[in-house]
Amino acid sequence: MKILSTFFCLTWLTAISLYAQESAWKPVPGKIQTSWAEQVDPVNPHPEYPRPHLVRGNWKSLNGLWNYAIRPKGENRPKSYEGKILVPFAVESSLSGVGRNVGKDSILWYQTRFSVPSSMKGKRLILHMGGVDWEAKVSVNGKEAGTHQGGNDPFSFDITSLVKGGGQQDLSVRVWDPTDEGPQPRGKQVRKPEGIWYTPVTGIWQTVWLEAVPETYIQSTKQTPDVDKGQLKVTAQVKDLKAGDRIRISAWDGQTKVAEQEVSGGATASLDVANAKLWSPANPFLYKLRIAVLRNGKAVDEAGSYFAMRKSSLGQDNKGIQRMLLNNKFLFQYGPLDQGWWPDGLYTAPTDEALKFDIQKTKEMGFNMIRKHIKVEPARWYYYCDSIGMMVWQDMPSGDLGNQWEPRPGVLGKGTEQKRSPESEGYYRKEWNAIMDALHNFPSIVVWVPFNEAWGQFKTVEITNWTMKKDPSRLVNSASGGNFFPAGHIVDLHNYPEPAMPRPDLFGSRQAVVLGEFGGLGLPVDGHVWQQKDNWGYQSFKTADDLLNRYSTFMTRMQDLIRNGLSAAVYTQTTDVEIETNGLMTYDRKVIKVPEAKLKSLHDLLYKTE
């Protein structure tokens, strides 16, 4: 009876604790919300495993309600806090439960406590943070674990030596983010949102989690397919590898092993994938990958992953015009400009289902590509693109704006490069390198885009050549919309609202010609807008039928452009964002302005055009 009584007492206390957490949080009212906002669990938001390319079972999410305080920049860690914030939602967002701006003169402080599960005892403890904007100083039990600068790349710290023997562990994070008052990459965030510029995002905006690993463990892998040779190149980065340790890497088609190789530490494995099933939007086939560290023939660490056999390249057509190829064949690439913003979570989708929704709808609309615009997503977003079958153009988030833009290719005298300070250049180079490393293994990414519309564009040829050298397995769109330089694989025109293209007789012999942005047809839907007045699109309509009729003329024109050498196009945009009402869906995702089937019937014709 005593044991039973203790059990019921603990159950009751747990229930009381969960109720207290739920009652301590509610979304900040005043703006539209998605339907997923009601499904957010404040006890365990975003509970899914966050790293699809290196999967282990012994982990723990630290998402949930944390303490927060906003203090002047010069102050030390506060002794008391102002309330609760729901991690992983940025402090400015509705779903954070706070809805406050921070600014360059203030610090956002986070604090929580966590326990170490018994399954993690005696192992290394790695603290992971998927994304914190912008500078994060992390402490455990009052001792500094490390500092990271960069709002778009994941990072981790080994906190084994900082954890106490038992009981609750204290975790605090000090965040500073100057938004558009600093030179760091910050995408479309500004202090005073207007037009195409949006609300600031400060602090933790992706999952925080704890992982237990052995003394010798796999830190990361680099996986690069070679379709022409029928091989997959794999390199594993291993911490504390011992003399004589071996790395075993095996590839699997379901439960069937298709290749395996053992290599020494630091060596690259070359797996022969016979009769490879090639990845494409029509057939997004993914192989499984298993990686193990062997010591005296026994595995001391193992992790699961996946890969695809996919090639992104250029090739001339019968007119001598360069075309973008997928698996050595021309496939017209067409997709929306995808900002990845949410009315309730800002940078962060309310739930994993919501994160997947935009990709699914884009696929149902008949697109085969997404341009991820001036933002980086959580790893699970790219996994969904891999598994659903959606090619991705990945932008580098911009920062340090101020130079002149020339949107016309082949024109001198107006466009300029930004004269960045060494500090500013360093921020860009470090973060772009980290982003490319973090996203390298996702086969859906077929194009890197270092610059957009001259926003902070600097040393274009050097940055483009560096990007091409770092990852020769993908195409590089040097400067989407300009400023234009003879660098990279692609020349990319922006033209609103009608589709157009760079002249292939002038540019097409050396680079693929693409339409990197067009459209922007606006349709505000009452009850589903960020604000009631002063919304805008590049061309606005009053009915969905009028918008569709105009869009249909664009698709007819697009077929002519494809015949003349156009390789790809990007329509603005997936959803409305804040005061922009030019999305195919409303910002809250509750209204799809043009039926998916009607769009798909128009888009299918583009892929059949020769």
C-alpha positions as CSV (number, residue, x, y, z in Angstrom):
1,M,0.0,0.0,0.0
2,K,2.9,2.3,0.8
3,I,4.4,1.8,-2.7
4,L,1.0,2.4,-4.3
5,S,0.4,5.5,-2.2
6,T,3.8,6.9,-3.2
7,F,3.0,6.1,-6.9
8,F,-0.3,8.0,-6.8
9,C,1.4,10.9,-4.9
10,L,4.1,11.2,-7.6
11,T,1.5,11.0,-10.4
12,W,-0.6,13.7,-8.7
13,L,2.4,16.0,-8.3
14,T,3.4,15.4,-11.9
15,A,-0.1,16.3,-13.1
16,I,-0.1,19.5,-10.9
17,S,3.3,20.4,-12.4
18,L,2.1,19.9,-16.0
19,Y,-1.0,21.9,-15.3
20,A,1.1,24.7,-13.8
21,Q,3.3,24.8,-16.9
22,E,0.3,24.9,-19.3
23,S,-1.4,27.7,-17.3
24,A,1.9,29.7,-17.2
25,W,1.9,30.0,-21.0
26,K,-0.5,31.3,-23.7
27,P,0.2,32.8,-27.1
28,V,0.3,36.6,-27.3
29,P,-3.0,37.8,-28.8
30,G,-3.4,40.5,-31.5
31,K,-2.3,38.8,-34.7
32,I,-3.6,36.0,-36.9
33,Q,-2.5,32.5,-36.1
34,T,-2.2,29.2,-37.9
35,S,-4.5,26.3,-36.9
36,W,-1.4,24.5,-35.5
37,A,-1.0,27.1,-32.8
38,E,-3.8,25.3,-30.9
39,Q,-1.7,22.1,-31.1
40,V,1.4,23.5,-29.5
41,D,2.2,21.6,-26.3
42,P,4.0,23.9,-23.8
43,V,5.3,20.9,-21.9
44,N,7.0,19.4,-24.9
45,P,6.9,21.5,-28.0
46,H,8.6,20.2,-31.2
47,P,9.4,16.8,-29.6
48,E,10.7,15.2,-32.8
49,Y,14.3,14.0,-33.1
50,P,16.0,17.1,-34.7
51,R,19.0,15.7,-36.6
52,P,17.9,13.2,-39.4
53,H,21.5,12.7,-40.7
54,L,23.1,11.4,-37.5
55,V,20.5,9.5,-35.5
56,R,21.1,8.0,-32.1
57,G,18.6,6.8,-29.6
58,N,19.9,8.3,-26.3
59,W,18.8,11.9,-26.3
60,K,16.5,14.3,-24.5
61,S,14.6,17.4,-25.6
62,L,15.1,20.5,-23.4
63,N,12.3,22.4,-25.2
64,G,9.6,23.8,-23.0
65,L,8.9,26.7,-20.6
66,W,12.1,28.4,-19.5
67,N,12.6,31.6,-17.4
68,Y,13.5,34.7,-19.3
69,A,14.5,38.3,-18.6
70,I,15.5,41.3,-20.8
71,R,18.1,43.4,-19.2
72,P,20.5,46.3,-20.2
73,K,23.5,45.1,-22.0
74,G,26.0,45.9,-19.2
75,E,24.3,43.9,-16.5
76,N,25.3,40.4,-15.2
77,R,23.0,37.4,-15.1
78,P,19.8,38.4,-13.3
79,K,19.0,37.0,-9.9
80,S,15.3,37.0,-10.8
81,Y,13.4,36.6,-14.0
82,E,10.4,38.3,-15.6
83,G,8.4,35.3,-16.6
84,K,8.2,32.2,-18.8
85,I,9.2,31.9,-22.4
86,L,8.3,28.9,-24.6
87,V,11.5,27.4,-26.2
88,P,12.0,27.1,-29.2
89,F,10.0,30.2,-30.2
90,A,11.8,33.6,-30.5
91,V,10.9,36.2,-27.9
92,E,9.2,38.5,-30.4
93,S,6.8,35.7,-31.5
94,S,3.2,35.1,-30.3
95,L,4.0,31.5,-29.5
96,S,6.9,32.4,-27.2
97,G,4.2,33.8,-24.8
98,V,6.2,37.0,-24.5
99,G,6.0,39.0,-27.7
100,R,8.6,41.6,-26.9
101,N,11.5,43.2,-28.9
102,V,15.0,43.2,-27.5
103,G,17.4,45.4,-29.5
104,K,21.1,45.9,-29.6
105,D,21.3,47.7,-26.2
106,S,19.7,44.8,-24.3
107,I,20.4,41.2,-23.4
108,L,17.9,38.3,-23.5
109,W,18.6,35.9,-20.7
110,Y,17.3,32.3,-20.6
111,Q,17.4,29.9,-17.6
112,T,16.1,26.4,-17.0
113,R,16.8,23.3,-15.0
114,F,17.1,19.8,-16.3
115,S,17.9,16.3,-15.0
116,V,20.2,13.8,-16.6
117,P,18.4,10.5,-17.3
118,S,20.0,7.4,-15.8
119,S,20.6,6.1,-19.4
120,M,23.0,8.9,-19.9
121,K,25.1,8.4,-16.7
122,G,28.7,7.6,-17.3
123,K,28.7,9.0,-20.9
124,R,29.7,12.2,-22.6
125,L,26.9,14.8,-22.5
126,I,26.6,17.0,-25.6
127,L,24.3,20.0,-25.5
128,H,22.9,20.9,-28.9
129,M,21.3,24.1,-30.1
130,G,19.7,24.1,-33.5
131,G,19.6,27.8,-33.9
132,V,20.1,30.9,-31.7
133,D,20.0,34.4,-33.2
134,W,22.6,35.8,-32.9
135,E,25.3,35.6,-30.2
136,A,24.8,32.9,-27.5
137,K,26.9,32.5,-24.4
138,V,25.9,29.2,-22.7
139,S,26.6,28.3,-19.1
140,V,25.9,25.1,-17.1
141,N,25.8,25.3,-13.3
142,G,27.3,28.7,-13.4
143,K,30.3,27.7,-15.6
144,E,30.7,28.8,-19.2
145,A,30.2,26.0,-21.8
146,G,31.0,28.1,-24.8
147,T,30.0,31.0,-27.1
148,H,28.6,30.9,-30.5
149,Q,27.9,33.6,-33.1
150,G,25.6,33.0,-36.0
151,G,21.8,32.8,-36.1
152,N,21.5,30.2,-38.9
153,D,23.8,27.2,-38.1
154,P,23.5,24.6,-35.4
155,F,26.1,24.2,-32.7
156,S,27.0,22.1,-29.7
157,F,29.1,22.0,-26.5
158,D,30.5,19.1,-24.5
159,I,29.1,19.8,-21.1
160,T,30.3,16.5,-19.4
161,S,32.7,18.2,-17.0
162,L,30.1,20.9,-16.0
163,V,27.4,18.6,-14.9
164,K,27.0,17.8,-11.2
165,G,26.8,14.3,-9.9
166,G,23.1,14.2,-9.4
167,G,19.9,16.3,-9.1
168,Q,18.9,19.3,-11.2
169,Q,21.4,21.0,-13.6
170,D,21.2,24.8,-14.1
171,L,21.3,25.9,-17.8
172,S,21.5,29.6,-18.8
173,V,21.9,31.3,-22.2
174,R,22.8,34.9,-22.7
175,V,21.7,36.2,-26.1
176,W,22.6,39.4,-27.9
177,D,21.2,40.3,-31.3
178,P,21.7,43.7,-33.0
179,T,19.3,42.8,-35.8
180,D,19.8,45.5,-38.6
181,E,22.0,47.6,-36.4
182,G,24.9,45.2,-36.9
183,P,26.8,43.8,-39.9
184,Q,26.0,40.1,-39.2
185,P,23.8,37.9,-41.5
186,R,20.2,38.6,-40.4
187,G,18.0,37.9,-43.5
188,K,14.8,39.9,-43.6
189,Q,14.7,41.0,-40.0
190,V,14.6,44.7,-39.2
191,R,13.8,46.8,-36.1
192,K,10.9,48.6,-38.0
193,P,9.2,46.1,-40.3
194,E,7.9,47.5,-43.6
195,G,7.4,46.2,-47.1
196,I,9.5,43.1,-47.7
197,W,11.2,43.4,-44.3
198,Y,9.9,41.6,-41.3
199,T,9.8,41.4,-37.5
200,P,13.1,40.8,-35.6
201,V,13.8,37.3,-34.4
202,T,16.0,37.1,-31.2
203,G,17.1,34.1,-29.2
204,I,16.4,30.4,-29.4
205,W,14.4,29.5,-32.4
206,Q,15.2,25.8,-32.9
207,T,15.3,22.7,-30.6
208,V,17.6,22.5,-27.6
209,W,18.6,19.0,-26.8
210,L,20.9,16.8,-24.8
211,E,22.7,13.7,-26.3
212,A,24.6,11.0,-24.6
213,V,27.6,9.6,-26.5
214,P,30.6,7.3,-25.7
215,E,34.1,8.7,-25.2
216,T,34.9,8.0,-28.8
217,Y,32.0,9.1,-31.0
218,I,31.0,10.2,-34.5
219,Q,30.6,13.9,-34.6
220,S,29.6,14.4,-38.2
221,T,29.7,12.8,-41.7
222,K,30.1,14.2,-45.1
223,Q,28.2,12.3,-47.9
224,T,28.7,13.1,-51.5
225,P,27.2,11.1,-54.4
226,D,28.9,10.5,-57.7
227,V,26.2,9.4,-60.1
228,D,28.6,9.0,-63.1
229,K,30.8,6.5,-61.1
230,G,27.9,4.9,-59.2
231,Q,29.6,5.7,-55.9
232,L,29.0,7.5,-52.6
233,K,31.9,9.2,-50.9
234,V,31.6,9.2,-47.1
235,T,34.0,10.8,-44.5
236,A,33.3,10.6,-40.8
237,Q,34.6,13.0,-38.3
238,V,35.2,11.1,-35.1
239,K,36.1,12.5,-31.6
240,D,38.9,10.8,-29.7
241,L,39.7,8.1,-32.3
242,K,42.2,5.6,-30.9
243,A,45.1,3.9,-32.8
244,G,43.7,0.9,-34.7
245,D,40.1,2.1,-34.7
246,R,38.2,1.5,-37.9
247,I,35.2,3.2,-39.5
248,R,32.5,0.9,-41.0
249,I,30.1,2.4,-43.4
250,S,27.2,0.5,-45.0
251,A,24.5,1.4,-47.5
252,W,21.0,-0.1,-47.5
253,D,18.0,-0.4,-49.7
254,G,15.4,-1.1,-47.1
255,Q,16.7,-4.2,-45.3
256,T,19.1,-5.2,-48.2
257,K,22.7,-4.2,-47.8
258,V,24.0,-2.8,-51.1
259,A,27.5,-1.8,-50.2
260,E,29.9,-1.8,-47.2
261,Q,33.4,-0.6,-46.6
262,E,35.8,-0.3,-43.6
263,V,38.4,2.5,-43.6
264,S,40.8,4.0,-41.1
265,G,40.0,7.1,-39.2
266,G,40.0,10.3,-41.4
267,A,39.9,8.3,-44.6
268,T,37.1,8.6,-47.2
269,A,35.0,5.5,-48.0
270,S,33.9,4.9,-51.5
271,L,30.8,2.8,-51.6
272,D,29.9,1.3,-55.0
273,V,26.1,1.5,-55.4
274,A,25.3,-0.8,-58.3
275,N,22.3,0.0,-60.5
276,A,21.7,3.0,-58.3
277,K,18.1,4.3,-57.9
278,L,18.5,8.0,-58.8
279,W,16.8,10.6,-56.7
280,S,14.4,13.0,-58.5
281,P,11.2,14.9,-57.7
282,A,9.3,12.1,-59.4
283,N,11.2,9.4,-57.5
284,P,12.7,10.7,-54.3
285,F,14.4,7.5,-53.4
286,L,16.5,7.5,-50.2
287,Y,19.0,4.9,-49.2
288,K,19.8,4.2,-45.5
289,L,23.3,4.6,-44.2
290,R,24.9,3.1,-41.1
291,I,28.1,4.3,-39.6
292,A,30.0,2.6,-36.8
293,V,33.4,3.1,-35.0
294,L,35.0,-0.3,-34.5
295,R,37.6,-1.1,-31.8
296,N,39.0,-4.7,-31.9
297,G,36.1,-5.6,-34.1
298,K,33.4,-4.3,-31.8
299,A,31.3,-1.2,-32.3
300,V,32.0,1.6,-29.8
301,D,29.6,4.0,-31.4
302,E,26.9,3.7,-34.1
303,A,24.6,6.1,-35.9
304,G,22.1,6.0,-38.6
305,S,21.7,8.3,-41.6
306,Y,20.5,8.3,-45.2
307,F,21.6,9.5,-48.7
308,A,20.5,9.7,-52.3
309,M,22.2,9.3,-55.6
310,R,21.6,12.6,-57.3
311,K,23.7,14.8,-59.7
312,S,23.3,18.6,-60.2
313,S,25.2,19.9,-63.2
314,L,25.2,22.0,-66.4
315,G,25.2,20.8,-70.0
316,Q,24.7,22.4,-73.4
317,D,21.6,21.7,-75.4
318,N,21.6,21.3,-79.2
319,K,21.6,25.1,-79.6
320,G,24.7,25.5,-77.5
321,I,22.8,26.9,-74.6
322,Q,23.8,25.8,-71.1
323,R,21.0,24.0,-69.3
324,M,20.6,23.0,-65.7
325,L,20.6,19.2,-65.5
326,L,19.4,16.7,-62.9
327,N,21.0,13.3,-63.2
328,N,22.5,14.4,-66.6
329,K,19.1,15.3,-68.1
330,F,17.4,18.6,-68.5
331,L,14.5,19.1,-66.1
332,F,12.9,22.6,-66.0
333,Q,13.1,23.7,-62.3
334,Y,10.1,25.6,-61.2
335,G,9.2,26.6,-57.6
336,P,8.0,29.3,-55.3
337,L,10.1,31.9,-53.4
338,D,9.7,30.4,-49.9
339,Q,10.4,32.8,-47.0
340,G,9.6,30.3,-44.2
341,W,7.9,32.8,-41.9
342,W,4.9,32.1,-39.6
343,P,2.5,34.6,-38.1
344,D,2.6,32.9,-34.7
345,G,6.1,31.5,-34.6
346,L,8.0,33.9,-36.9
347,Y,11.1,31.8,-37.8
348,T,9.7,28.7,-36.2
349,A,6.8,26.6,-37.4
350,P,4.3,25.9,-34.7
351,T,4.6,22.2,-35.0
352,D,6.5,19.6,-37.1
353,E,3.3,19.0,-39.1
354,A,3.2,22.7,-40.0
355,L,6.8,22.6,-41.0
356,K,6.0,19.8,-43.5
357,F,2.7,21.4,-44.7
358,D,4.2,24.0,-46.9
359,I,6.4,21.5,-48.7
360,Q,3.5,19.1,-49.2
361,K,1.3,21.8,-50.6
362,T,4.0,23.1,-52.9
363,K,4.3,19.5,-54.3
364,E,0.5,19.2,-54.7
365,M,0.6,22.5,-56.7
366,G,2.9,20.9,-59.2
367,F,6.1,22.7,-58.3
368,N,9.3,20.6,-58.3
369,M,11.6,23.1,-56.6
370,I,11.7,25.6,-53.7
371,R,13.9,28.6,-53.4
372,K,14.6,28.9,-49.7
373,H,14.9,32.7,-49.5
374,I,17.3,34.5,-47.2
375,K,16.7,32.0,-44.4
376,V,17.9,28.6,-43.3
377,E,15.5,26.0,-42.0
378,P,15.7,23.3,-39.3
379,A,17.2,20.0,-40.5
380,R,13.9,18.3,-40.5
381,W,12.6,20.7,-43.2
382,Y,15.3,19.6,-45.6
383,Y,14.6,15.9,-44.7
384,Y,11.0,16.5,-45.8
385,C,12.2,18.0,-49.1
386,D,14.5,14.9,-49.5
387,S,11.7,12.4,-48.8
388,I,8.8,14.2,-50.6
389,G,10.9,15.1,-53.6
390,M,11.5,18.8,-53.8
391,M,14.6,20.4,-55.2
392,V,16.0,23.3,-53.1
393,W,17.9,26.4,-54.0
394,Q,19.5,27.6,-50.7
395,D,20.1,31.3,-50.1
396,M,22.7,32.7,-47.8
397,P,20.9,35.1,-45.3
398,S,21.9,38.6,-46.1
399,G,23.3,41.3,-43.9
400,D,25.3,44.6,-43.9
401,L,23.3,46.2,-46.7
402,G,24.0,49.6,-48.3
403,N,25.6,49.1,-51.7
404,Q,23.9,49.9,-55.0
405,W,21.9,47.4,-57.0
406,E,21.9,47.0,-60.8
407,P,19.1,44.5,-61.7
408,R,20.0,44.4,-65.4
409,P,22.7,41.9,-66.6
410,G,25.4,43.4,-68.8
411,V,25.1,47.0,-67.5
412,L,27.9,48.9,-66.0
413,G,27.9,52.2,-64.0
414,K,25.3,51.6,-61.3
415,G,25.9,48.4,-59.3
416,T,28.5,48.5,-56.6
417,E,30.0,46.0,-54.1
418,Q,29.6,46.6,-50.4
419,K,32.8,47.8,-48.7
420,R,32.6,45.5,-45.6
421,S,34.8,45.8,-42.6
422,P,37.1,42.8,-41.8
423,E,34.6,42.0,-38.9
424,S,31.7,42.0,-41.3
425,E,33.4,39.9,-43.9
426,G,34.4,37.4,-41.2
427,Y,30.8,37.0,-40.0
428,Y,29.7,36.3,-43.5
429,R,32.5,33.8,-44.4
430,K,32.2,31.9,-41.1
431,E,28.5,31.5,-41.3
432,W,28.2,30.7,-44.9
433,N,30.9,28.0,-44.4
434,A,29.0,26.6,-41.4
435,I,25.7,26.6,-43.3
436,M,27.1,24.7,-46.2
437,D,28.7,22.2,-43.8
438,A,25.5,21.7,-41.9
439,L,23.4,21.2,-45.0
440,H,25.8,19.3,-47.3
441,N,24.2,15.9,-46.8
442,F,20.7,16.9,-47.9
443,P,20.4,15.7,-51.6
444,S,17.4,18.0,-52.3
445,I,19.7,21.0,-52.3
446,V,20.9,21.4,-55.9
447,V,21.9,25.1,-55.9
448,W,23.7,27.5,-53.5
449,V,22.9,31.2,-53.7
450,P,25.5,33.4,-51.9
451,F,24.0,36.8,-52.8
452,N,20.5,38.3,-53.6
453,E,19.8,41.6,-55.3
454,A,23.1,43.0,-54.1
455,W,22.1,42.9,-50.4
456,G,25.5,43.3,-48.8
457,Q,27.2,41.7,-51.8
458,F,31.0,41.9,-51.7
459,K,34.0,40.3,-53.4
460,T,31.5,38.4,-55.6
461,V,34.0,36.6,-57.8
462,E,36.0,35.5,-54.8
463,I,33.0,34.3,-52.7
464,T,31.5,32.5,-55.7
465,N,34.7,30.7,-56.6
466,W,35.2,29.7,-53.0
467,T,31.6,28.3,-52.8
468,M,32.2,26.3,-56.1
469,K,35.4,24.9,-54.8
470,K,34.0,24.0,-51.4
471,D,31.1,22.1,-53.0
472,P,31.7,21.1,-56.6
473,S,28.7,18.7,-56.4
474,R,26.2,21.5,-56.7
475,L,25.5,24.5,-58.9
476,V,26.2,28.0,-57.7
477,N,23.9,30.9,-58.5
478,S,26.4,33.7,-57.7
479,A,24.0,36.7,-57.4
480,S,20.3,36.1,-57.8
481,G,18.9,39.2,-59.4
482,G,22.3,40.9,-59.6
483,N,24.8,42.5,-59.2
484,F,26.2,40.4,-62.1
485,F,29.7,39.2,-62.5
486,P,31.2,36.6,-64.8
487,A,31.2,34.0,-62.1
488,G,29.2,31.0,-61.1
489,H,27.0,28.6,-63.1
490,I,23.9,30.8,-63.5
491,V,22.8,34.2,-64.6
492,D,19.6,35.1,-62.7
493,L,17.2,37.8,-63.7
494,H,14.4,39.2,-61.4
495,N,11.5,40.7,-63.3
496,Y,8.1,41.7,-61.9
497,P,5.4,40.8,-62.5
498,E,5.7,39.2,-66.0
499,P,8.2,36.4,-66.7
500,A,11.2,37.3,-68.7
501,M,14.8,36.0,-69.1
502,P,18.3,37.1,-69.9
503,R,19.0,36.8,-73.6
504,P,20.5,33.3,-74.1
505,D,22.4,34.4,-77.2
506,L,24.3,36.9,-75.0
507,F,24.7,34.8,-71.8
508,G,23.6,31.2,-72.4
509,S,26.8,29.8,-73.9
510,R,28.6,30.1,-70.6
511,Q,25.9,30.1,-67.9
512,A,22.4,28.7,-67.5
513,V,19.8,31.5,-67.8
514,V,17.1,31.6,-65.1
515,L,14.3,33.8,-63.9
516,G,15.1,34.0,-60.2
517,E,12.0,36.0,-59.2
518,F,8.8,37.0,-60.9
519,G,5.1,37.2,-60.2
520,G,4.1,38.6,-56.9
521,L,0.4,38.7,-57.7
522,G,-1.4,39.9,-54.6
523,L,-4.8,38.9,-53.2
524,P,-5.5,40.1,-49.6
525,V,-8.1,37.8,-48.0
526,D,-10.2,39.5,-45.3
527,G,-9.7,37.9,-41.9
528,H,-6.4,36.3,-42.9
529,V,-4.1,39.3,-43.1
530,W,-1.3,40.6,-40.8
531,Q,-2.9,44.0,-40.8
532,Q,-6.1,45.4,-42.3
533,K,-4.7,48.3,-44.3
534,D,-1.6,49.0,-46.5
535,N,-1.0,45.4,-47.6
536,W,0.6,45.0,-51.0
537,G,1.7,42.8,-53.8
538,Y,3.5,43.6,-57.0
539,Q,0.1,43.5,-58.8
540,S,-3.0,43.2,-56.7
541,F,-6.4,41.6,-57.5
542,K,-9.8,41.4,-55.9
543,T,-10.8,37.9,-56.8
544,A,-9.0,34.5,-57.1
545,D,-10.3,34.0,-60.6
546,D,-8.8,37.3,-61.8
547,L,-5.5,36.3,-60.2
548,L,-5.6,32.8,-61.8
549,N,-6.3,34.3,-65.3
550,R,-3.3,36.5,-65.0
551,Y,-1.1,33.7,-63.7
552,S,-2.3,31.5,-66.6
553,T,-0.9,34.0,-69.1
554,F,2.4,33.9,-67.3
555,M,2.5,30.1,-67.7
556,T,1.8,30.3,-71.4
557,R,4.7,32.8,-71.8
558,M,6.9,30.6,-69.7
559,Q,6.6,27.8,-72.2
560,D,8.0,30.1,-74.9
561,L,10.9,31.1,-72.6
562,I,11.8,27.4,-71.9
563,R,11.9,26.7,-75.6
564,N,14.3,29.6,-76.0
565,G,16.7,28.4,-73.3
566,L,15.2,29.2,-69.8
567,S,16.4,26.6,-67.3
568,A,14.4,27.6,-64.2
569,A,12.0,30.1,-62.7
570,V,10.9,31.2,-59.2
571,Y,7.4,32.6,-58.5
572,T,6.9,35.0,-55.6
573,Q,5.7,33.4,-53.4
574,T,4.5,30.4,-51.3
575,T,2.6,32.4,-48.6
576,D,1.7,35.9,-47.6
577,V,4.3,37.3,-45.2
578,E,3.3,40.1,-42.8
579,I,2.1,42.9,-45.0
580,E,2.9,41.1,-48.3
581,T,-0.2,39.5,-49.7
582,N,1.3,38.0,-52.8
583,G,1.3,34.4,-51.6
584,L,-0.4,31.4,-53.1
585,M,-1.6,30.8,-49.5
586,T,-2.5,33.2,-46.8
587,Y,0.0,33.8,-44.0
588,D,-2.0,31.7,-41.6
589,R,-2.1,28.9,-44.2
590,K,-5.9,28.7,-43.8
591,V,-6.8,29.8,-47.3
592,I,-5.2,28.4,-50.5
593,K,-6.0,31.2,-53.0
594,V,-5.8,29.1,-56.1
595,P,-6.8,25.3,-56.0
596,E,-3.8,23.0,-56.1
597,A,-5.2,21.0,-59.0
598,K,-5.5,24.0,-61.2
599,L,-2.0,25.1,-60.5
600,K,-0.7,21.6,-61.1
601,S,-2.4,21.4,-64.5
602,L,-0.6,24.5,-65.6
603,H,2.8,23.5,-64.2
604,D,2.8,20.0,-65.6
605,L,2.9,21.6,-69.1
606,L,6.2,23.3,-68.2
607,Y,8.0,20.0,-67.6
608,K,6.9,18.7,-71.0
609,T,8.1,21.7,-72.9
610,E,11.2,21.2,-75.0
